[in-house]
Amino acid sequence: MKLLVIVDYQNDFVNGALGFEGAELIDRKIAHKVRDYRKEGGEVIFTMDTHQEDYLTTQEGRKLPIEHCIEDTQGHRLYGFTAKERTEKDKIFYKDTFGSLELADYLKFKDYESVELVGVISNMCVLANAILIKTALPETEVIVNTEYTAAPDAELAQKAFDVMEGLQINVVRPEAE
């Protein structure tokens, strides 16, 4: 079975507190990919960046002092067409940092043919979760297609893709890049 992991595709990363130009462009692509995975019998999992009212007092909040993805706010919710594709049977991993140890632990004893990650931000949460997933499933192909991820800093995103390739994560880069 194949697994699709949608990383943090939430309002605050698209058009909210940490939104950036281009983040909205992958919405329909991700929604179509979710439908394709389901048609093929694949599993879909979501991660959601989740912070509390005390965010600014956390280490991350002190280093990135922009409140975002506060639980139970509009910014915390999934974005656009992608949000409409989520079903009750999809697992969601709420995480208060870049990567989800809970997701890695969940996957550790699974037998997936491949795990593909899509979403935002390429050089932060996508990178962190891809590394954790590769660590949990060292013999499983882990895929990041750059067409389905986005970041506000294209140069940092490219560096992250290079790092992922160095860690034997299959980075698919469409010809146009």
Accessible surface in RSA format (square Angstrom, percent):
REM  Atomic radii and reference values for relative SASA: ProtOr
REM  Chains: A
REM  Algorithm: Lee & Richards
REM  Probe-radius: 1.40
REM  Slices: 20
REM RES _ NUM      All-atoms   Total-Side   Main-Chain    Non-polar    All polar
REM                ABS   REL    ABS   REL    ABS   REL    ABS   REL    ABS   REL
RES MET A   1   124.16  64.3  82.90  54.9  41.27  98.3  93.99  79.9  30.17  40.0
RES LYS A   2    78.73  38.4  76.66  47.0   2.07   4.9  27.31  24.6  51.42  54.8
RES LEU A   3     0.00   0.0   0.00   0.0   0.00   0.0   0.00   0.0   0.00   0.0
RES LEU A   4     0.00   0.0   0.00   0.0   0.00   0.0   0.00   0.0   0.00   0.0
RES VAL A   5     0.00   0.0   0.00   0.0   0.00   0.0   0.00   0.0   0.00   0.0
RES ILE A   6     0.60   0.3   0.45   0.3   0.14   0.3   0.45   0.3   0.14   0.4
RES VAL A   7     0.00   0.0   0.00   0.0   0.00   0.0   0.00   0.0   0.00   0.0
RES ASP A   8     0.34   0.2   0.34   0.3   0.00   0.0   0.32   0.7   0.02   0.0
RES TYR A   9     0.09   0.0   0.00   0.0   0.09   0.2   0.00   0.0   0.09   0.1
RES GLN A  10     0.00   0.0   0.00   0.0   0.00   0.0   0.00   0.0   0.00   0.0
RES ASN A  11    15.11  10.4  15.11  14.6   0.00   0.0   5.85  14.1   9.26   9.0
RES ASP A  12    16.34  11.4  16.34  16.3   0.00   0.0   0.00   0.0  16.34  16.3
RES PHE A  13    10.04   5.0  10.04   6.2   0.00   0.0  10.04   6.1   0.00   0.0
RES VAL A  14     6.54   4.3   0.55   0.5   5.99  14.4   0.55   0.5   5.99  16.2
RES ASN A  15   108.95  75.1  73.46  71.0  35.49  85.5  34.95  84.1  74.00  71.5
RES GLY A  16    33.76  41.6   0.00   N/A  33.76  41.6  19.39  53.2  14.37  32.2
RES ALA A  17    53.35  49.1  16.26  25.1  37.09  84.4  30.34  42.7  23.01  61.0
RES LEU A  18    30.96  17.2  22.27  15.9   8.70  21.9  26.34  18.5   4.62  12.4
RES GLY A  19    30.13  37.2   0.00   N/A  30.13  37.2   4.21  11.6  25.92  58.1
RES PHE A  20    24.88  12.4  12.25   7.6  12.64  32.9  23.03  14.0   1.85   5.3
RES GLU A  21   172.37  99.0 140.31 106.1  32.06  76.3  59.39 114.9 112.98  92.2
RES GLY A  22    17.49  21.6   0.00   N/A  17.49  21.6  14.16  38.9   3.34   7.5
RES ALA A  23     0.00   0.0   0.00   0.0   0.00   0.0   0.00   0.0   0.00   0.0
RES GLU A  24    72.86  41.8  63.78  48.3   9.08  21.6  36.44  70.5  36.42  29.7
RES LEU A  25   124.94  69.6 110.23  78.9  14.71  37.0 113.89  80.0  11.04  29.7
RES ILE A  26     9.11   5.2   9.11   6.8   0.00   0.0   9.11   6.6   0.00   0.0
RES ASP A  27     7.90   5.5   7.90   7.9   0.00   0.0   3.43   8.1   4.47   4.5
RES ARG A  28   144.33  60.6 143.06  72.9   1.27   3.0  50.77  69.4  93.56  56.7
RES LYS A  29    80.46  39.3  75.10  46.1   5.37  12.8  52.72  47.5  27.74  29.6
RES ILE A  30     0.00   0.0   0.00   0.0   0.00   0.0   0.00   0.0   0.00   0.0
RES ALA A  31     1.51   1.4   1.51   2.3   0.00   0.0   1.51   2.1   0.00   0.0
RES HIS A  32    96.26  52.6  95.75  66.6   0.50   1.3  62.01  63.9  34.24  39.8
RES LYS A  33    32.17  15.7  29.53  18.1   2.64   6.3   4.63   4.2  27.55  29.3
RES VAL A  34     0.00   0.0   0.00   0.0   0.00   0.0   0.00   0.0   0.00   0.0
RES ARG A  35    84.56  35.5  82.06  41.8   2.51   6.0  42.23  57.7  42.34  25.7
RES ASP A  36    69.60  48.8  68.55  68.2   1.05   2.5  15.57  36.7  54.02  53.9
RES TYR A  37    15.87   7.4  15.69   8.9   0.19   0.5  11.07   8.3   4.80   5.9
RES ARG A  38    58.76  24.7  40.69  20.7  18.07  43.0  38.59  52.7  20.17  12.2
RES LYS A  39   169.26  82.6 128.80  79.0  40.47  96.3  91.52  82.4  77.74  82.8
RES GLU A  40   125.65  72.1  87.09  65.9  38.56  91.8  48.15  93.1  77.50  63.3
RES GLY A  41    50.35  62.1   0.00   N/A  50.35  62.1  35.59  97.7  14.75  33.0
RES GLY A  42    13.57  16.7   0.00   N/A  13.57  16.7   2.57   7.1  11.00  24.6
RES GLU A  43    44.10  25.3  38.40  29.1   5.69  13.6  27.91  54.0  16.18  13.2
RES VAL A  44     3.95   2.6   0.41   0.4   3.54   8.5   0.41   0.4   3.54   9.6
RES ILE A  45     0.03   0.0   0.03   0.0   0.00   0.0   0.03   0.0   0.00   0.0
RES PHE A  46     0.04   0.0   0.04   0.0   0.00   0.0   0.04   0.0   0.00   0.0
RES THR A  47     0.00   0.0   0.00   0.0   0.00   0.0   0.00   0.0   0.00   0.0
RES MET A  48    10.90   5.6  10.90   7.2   0.00   0.0   8.43   7.2   2.47   3.3
RES ASP A  49     4.57   3.2   4.57   4.6   0.00   0.0   0.34   0.8   4.24   4.2
RES THR A  50    10.99   7.8   9.31   9.4   1.69   4.0   9.31  12.5   1.69   2.6
RES HIS A  51     9.22   5.0   6.77   4.7   2.45   6.3   3.53   3.6   5.69   6.6
RES GLN A  52    90.35  50.5  87.44  63.9   2.91   6.9  47.13 100.3  43.22  32.8
RES GLU A  53   139.28  80.0 122.54  92.7  16.74  39.9  67.27 130.1  72.01  58.8
RES ASP A  54    82.30  57.6  73.48  73.1   8.82  20.9  36.19  85.2  46.11  46.0
RES TYR A  55     0.95   0.4   0.11   0.1   0.84   2.2   0.95   0.7   0.00   0.0
RES LEU A  56    79.74  44.4  70.78  50.6   8.96  22.5  70.79  49.7   8.95  24.1
RES THR A  57    95.07  67.6  80.24  81.3  14.83  35.4  74.56 100.1  20.51  31.0
RES THR A  58    51.60  36.7  45.10  45.7   6.49  15.5  50.70  68.1   0.90   1.4
RES GLN A  59   113.36  63.4 107.43  78.5   5.93  14.1  30.87  65.7  82.49  62.6
RES GLU A  60    29.37  16.9  20.79  15.7   8.58  20.4  21.93  42.4   7.43   6.1
RES GLY A  61     0.48   0.6   0.00   N/A   0.48   0.6   0.00   0.0   0.48   1.1
RES ARG A  62   152.58  64.1 124.79  63.6  27.79  66.2  64.87  88.7  87.70  53.2
RES LYS A  63   157.35  76.8 124.28  76.3  33.07  78.7  81.84  73.7  75.51  80.4
RES LEU A  64    49.77  27.7  49.72  35.6   0.05   0.1  49.77  35.0   0.00   0.0
RES PRO A  65    92.20  67.2  72.02  65.7  20.18  73.3  72.02  59.5  20.18 125.4
RES ILE A  66    73.57  41.9  70.20  52.3   3.37   8.1  73.57  53.0   0.00   0.0
RES GLU A  67    79.74  45.8  66.72  50.5  13.01  31.0  17.42  33.7  62.32  50.9
RES HIS A  68     3.30   1.8   2.10   1.5   1.20   3.1   1.20   1.2   2.10   2.4
RES CYS A  69     0.00   0.0   0.00   0.0   0.00   0.0   0.00   0.0   0.00   0.0
RES ILE A  70    16.18   9.2  15.98  11.9   0.19   0.5  15.98  11.5   0.19   0.5
RES GLU A  71    72.37  41.6  63.29  47.9   9.08  21.6   7.27  14.1  65.10  53.2
RES ASP A  72   128.29  89.9  98.91  98.4  29.38  69.5  36.95  87.0  91.35  91.1
RES THR A  73    52.04  37.0  46.83  47.5   5.20  12.4  49.88  67.0   2.16   3.3
RES GLN A  74   116.84  65.3 111.32  81.4   5.52  13.1  59.08 125.8  57.76  43.8
RES GLY A  75    10.50  12.9   0.00   N/A  10.50  12.9   5.62  15.4   4.88  10.9
RES HIS A  76    13.95   7.6  13.95   9.7   0.00   0.0   6.44   6.6   7.51   8.7
RES ARG A  77   122.59  51.5 120.67  61.5   1.92   4.6  48.23  65.9  74.37  45.1
RES LEU A  78    19.26  10.7   8.46   6.1  10.79  27.1   8.46   5.9  10.79  29.0
RES TYR A  79    40.43  18.9  40.38  23.0   0.05   0.1  11.12   8.4  29.31  36.1
RES GLY A  80    31.52  38.9   0.00   N/A  31.52  38.9  22.60  62.0   8.93  20.0
RES PHE A  81    79.51  39.8  78.53  48.6   0.97   2.5  78.64  47.7   0.87   2.5
RES THR A  82     0.00   0.0   0.00   0.0   0.00   0.0   0.00   0.0   0.00   0.0
RES ALA A  83    33.93  31.2  22.19  34.2  11.74  26.7  22.46  31.6  11.46  30.4
RES LYS A  84   162.74  79.4 128.55  78.9  34.19  81.4  91.79  82.6  70.94  75.6
RES GLU A  85    32.20  18.5  29.07  22.0   3.12   7.4   2.38   4.6  29.82  24.3
RES ARG A  86    77.72  32.6  58.18  29.7  19.54  46.5   1.98   2.7  75.74  45.9
RES THR A  87    54.18  38.5  47.34  48.0   6.84  16.3  54.18  72.8   0.00   0.0
RES GLU A  88   161.49  92.7 134.97 102.1  26.52  63.1  69.54 134.5  91.95  75.1
RES LYS A  89   165.62  80.8 131.43  80.6  34.20  81.4  90.26  81.2  75.36  80.3
RES ASP A  90    10.93   7.7   2.63   2.6   8.31  19.6   1.45   3.4   9.48   9.5
RES LYS A  91    86.87  42.4  80.09  49.1   6.78  16.1  33.85  30.5  53.03  56.5
RES ILE A  92    37.95  21.6  14.70  11.0  23.24  56.0  14.70  10.6  23.24  63.1
RES PHE A  93     7.50   3.8   6.82   4.2   0.68   1.8   7.50   4.5   0.00   0.0
RES TYR A  94   113.83  53.1  96.19  54.7  17.65  45.9  66.28  49.8  47.55  58.6
RES LYS A  95    10.97   5.4   3.36   2.1   7.61  18.1  10.97   9.9   0.00   0.0
RES ASP A  96   105.56  73.9  92.26  91.8  13.30  31.4  25.94  61.0  79.62  79.4
RES THR A  97    64.25  45.7  63.81  64.7   0.44   1.0  44.28  59.5  19.97  30.2
RES PHE A  98    76.22  38.1  76.02  47.1   0.21   0.5  76.22  46.2   0.00   0.0
RES GLY A  99    10.08  12.4   0.00   N/A  10.08  12.4   2.50   6.9   7.58  17.0
RES SER A 100     4.46   3.8   1.42   1.9   3.04   7.0   2.64   5.6   1.82   2.5
RES LEU A 101   126.41  70.4 122.50  87.6   3.91   9.8 122.50  86.0   3.91  10.5
RES GLU A 102   107.45  61.7  99.60  75.3   7.85  18.7  41.85  80.9  65.60  53.6
RES LEU A 103     0.73   0.4   0.73   0.5   0.00   0.0   0.73   0.5   0.00   0.0
RES ALA A 104     9.38   8.6   8.61  13.3   0.76   1.7   8.97  12.6   0.40   1.1
RES ASP A 105    81.49  57.1  71.66  71.3   9.83  23.2  22.45  52.8  59.04  58.9
RES TYR A 106    59.85  27.9  42.94  24.4  16.91  44.0  41.23  31.0  18.62  23.0
RES LEU A 107     0.00   0.0   0.00   0.0   0.00   0.0   0.00   0.0   0.00   0.0
RES LYS A 108    96.24  46.9  83.62  51.3  12.62  30.1  39.59  35.6  56.64  60.3
RES PHE A 109   178.43  89.3 145.09  89.9  33.34  86.7 150.79  91.4  27.63  79.1
RES LYS A 110    82.07  40.0  68.71  42.2  13.36  31.8  28.90  26.0  53.17  56.6
RES ASP A 111   139.28  97.6 115.64 115.1  23.64  55.9  37.99  89.4 101.29 101.0
RES TYR A 112    13.90   6.5   7.42   4.2   6.48  16.9   6.78   5.1   7.12   8.8
RES GLU A 113   115.38  66.2  92.23  69.8  23.14  55.1  45.98  88.9  69.40  56.7
RES SER A 114     4.18   3.5   4.18   5.6   0.00   0.0   2.29   4.9   1.89   2.7
RES VAL A 115     0.00   0.0   0.00   0.0   0.00   0.0   0.00   0.0   0.00   0.0
RES GLU A 116    11.57   6.6  11.57   8.8   0.00   0.0   0.32   0.6  11.25   9.2
RES LEU A 117     0.00   0.0   0.00   0.0   0.00   0.0   0.00   0.0   0.00   0.0
RES VAL A 118     0.00   0.0   0.00   0.0   0.00   0.0   0.00   0.0   0.00   0.0
RES GLY A 119     0.00   0.0   0.00   N/A   0.00   0.0   0.00   0.0   0.00   0.0
RES VAL A 120     0.13   0.1   0.08   0.1   0.05   0.1   0.08   0.1   0.05   0.1
RES ILE A 121    12.97   7.4  11.84   8.8   1.13   2.7  11.84   8.5   1.13   3.1
RES SER A 122     1.32   1.1   1.32   1.8   0.00   0.0   0.00   0.0   1.32   1.8
RES ASN A 123    27.72  19.1  16.40  15.8  11.32  27.3   3.78   9.1  23.94  23.1
RES MET A 124    64.99  33.7  58.32  38.6   6.67  15.9  46.74  39.7  18.26  24.2
RES CYS A 125     8.44   6.4   8.44   9.4   0.00   0.0   0.00   0.0   8.44   9.1
RES VAL A 126     0.00   0.0   0.00   0.0   0.00   0.0   0.00   0.0   0.00   0.0
RES LEU A 127    36.00  20.0  36.00  25.8   0.00   0.0  36.00  25.3   0.00   0.0
RES ALA A 128    25.51  23.5  18.95  29.2   6.56  14.9  24.72  34.8   0.79   2.1
RES ASN A 129     0.30   0.2   0.29   0.3   0.02   0.0   0.02   0.0   0.29   0.3
RES ALA A 130     0.00   0.0   0.00   0.0   0.00   0.0   0.00   0.0   0.00   0.0
RES ILE A 131    58.11  33.1  57.40  42.8   0.71   1.7  57.92  41.7   0.19   0.5
RES LEU A 132    43.47  24.2  42.56  30.4   0.91   2.3  42.56  29.9   0.91   2.4
RES ILE A 133     0.64   0.4   0.64   0.5   0.00   0.0   0.64   0.5   0.00   0.0
RES LYS A 134    33.48  16.3  32.18  19.7   1.30   3.1  19.72  17.7  13.76  14.7
RES THR A 135   100.11  71.2  78.57  79.7  21.53  51.3  69.86  93.8  30.25  45.7
RES ALA A 136    14.38  13.2   2.36   3.6  12.01  27.3   8.11  11.4   6.26  16.6
RES LEU A 137     8.85   4.9   6.54   4.7   2.31   5.8   8.85   6.2   0.00   0.0
RES PRO A 138    84.96  61.9  73.73  67.2  11.24  40.9  73.88  61.0  11.08  68.9
RES GLU A 139   169.89  97.5 136.40 103.2  33.49  79.7  65.51 126.7 104.38  85.2
RES THR A 140    12.78   9.1  10.04  10.2   2.74   6.5   2.74   3.7  10.04  15.2
RES GLU A 141    80.46  46.2  70.49  53.3   9.97  23.7  33.13  64.1  47.33  38.6
RES VAL A 142     0.50   0.3   0.00   0.0   0.50   1.2   0.00   0.0   0.50   1.4
RES ILE A 143    27.18  15.5  27.18  20.3   0.00   0.0  27.18  19.6   0.00   0.0
RES VAL A 144     0.00   0.0   0.00   0.0   0.00   0.0   0.00   0.0   0.00   0.0
RES ASN A 145    19.92  13.7  19.92  19.3   0.00   0.0   0.31   0.7  19.62  19.0
RES THR A 146     9.50   6.8   0.74   0.8   8.76  20.9   0.74   1.0   8.76  13.2
RES GLU A 147    71.63  41.1  64.27  48.6   7.36  17.5  16.79  32.5  54.84  44.8
RES TYR A 148    40.80  19.0  40.80  23.2   0.00   0.0   2.22   1.7  38.58  47.6
RES THR A 149    10.18   7.2   0.40   0.4   9.77  23.3   0.00   0.0  10.18  15.4
RES ALA A 150    13.76  12.7   6.91  10.7   6.85  15.6  13.76  19.4   0.00   0.0
RES ALA A 151    19.82  18.2   0.02   0.0  19.80  45.0   0.02   0.0  19.80  52.5
RES PRO A 152    82.55  60.2  47.18  43.0  35.38 128.6  50.42  41.6  32.13 199.7
RES ASP A 153    60.46  42.3  55.81  55.6   4.64  11.0  21.28  50.1  39.18  39.1
RES ALA A 154    75.23  69.2  65.76 101.5   9.47  21.6  69.14  97.4   6.09  16.1
RES GLU A 155   113.59  65.2 105.95  80.2   7.64  18.2  42.03  81.3  71.56  58.4
RES LEU A 156    81.98  45.7  80.94  57.9   1.05   2.6  80.94  56.8   1.05   2.8
RES ALA A 157     7.78   7.2   7.78  12.0   0.00   0.0   7.78  11.0   0.00   0.0
RES GLN A 158    68.37  38.2  68.37  50.0   0.00   0.0  41.03  87.3  27.35  20.7
RES LYS A 159   109.57  53.5 108.02  66.3   1.55   3.7  67.41  60.7  42.16  44.9
RES ALA A 160     5.43   5.0   1.58   2.4   3.85   8.8   4.66   6.6   0.78   2.1
RES PHE A 161     5.64   2.8   5.64   3.5   0.00   0.0   5.64   3.4   0.00   0.0
RES ASP A 162    80.40  56.3  71.25  70.9   9.14  21.6  26.50  62.4  53.89  53.7
RES VAL A 163    78.00  51.3  70.62  63.9   7.38  17.8  77.14  67.0   0.86   2.3
RES MET A 164     0.00   0.0   0.00   0.0   0.00   0.0   0.00   0.0   0.00   0.0
RES GLU A 165    78.77  45.2  62.90  47.6  15.87  37.8  24.75  47.9  54.02  44.1
RES GLY A 166    64.06  79.0   0.00   N/A  64.06  79.0  37.00 101.5  27.06  60.6
RES LEU A 167    82.05  45.7  72.74  52.0   9.31  23.4  76.54  53.8   5.52  14.8
RES GLN A 168   145.07  81.1 124.93  91.3  20.14  48.0  42.45  90.4 102.62  77.8
RES ILE A 169     3.88   2.2   0.00   0.0   3.88   9.4   0.43   0.3   3.45   9.4
RES ASN A 170    62.33  43.0  53.94  52.1   8.40  20.2  19.78  47.6  42.55  41.1
RES VAL A 171    13.49   8.9   0.00   0.0  13.49  32.5   0.00   0.0  13.49  36.6
RES VAL A 172    58.02  38.2  54.38  49.2   3.64   8.8  58.02  50.4   0.00   0.0
RES ARG A 173    77.22  32.4  54.43  27.7  22.79  54.3  37.56  51.3  39.66  24.0
RES PRO A 174    36.57  26.7  23.86  21.8  12.71  46.2  34.39  28.4   2.18  13.5
RES GLU A 175   175.18 100.6 147.63 111.7  27.55  65.6  70.96 137.3 104.22  85.1
RES ALA A 176   107.96  99.3  61.96  95.6  46.00 104.6  75.39 106.2  32.57  86.3
RES GLU A 177   114.17  65.5  48.45  36.7  65.72 156.5  66.04 127.7  48.13  39.3
END  Absolute sums over single chains surface
CHAIN  1 A     8987.7       7292.7       1695.0       4905.2       4082.5
END  Absolute sums over all chains
TOTAL          8987.7       7292.7       1695.0       4905.2       4082.5
